[in-house]
Amino acid sequence: MKTLLRFFPSAFVAVLLTLFLSSCAAIGDIFKAGAYTGIIGVVVVIGVLIWIASKFLGGGGRNS
């Protein structure tokens, strides 16, 4: 149960973002900002997703 409660704040933020940010609005804002901004945004999002996945899967730890 403690493990579940440890990830609750992250899950709560993710749910709020999915409820309040529609994908159409996000895509429209990216096109307004320009192609390079969209490319940088996609690279940042993919980087964050890889970082989160490595944290969940135990990568990057210092196991002595």
Summary of the structure (lengths in Angstrom):
residues: 64
radius of gyration: 15.7
end to end distance: 27.7
largest distance: 48.9
contacts: 106
relative contact order: 0.06
helix: 81%
strand: 0%
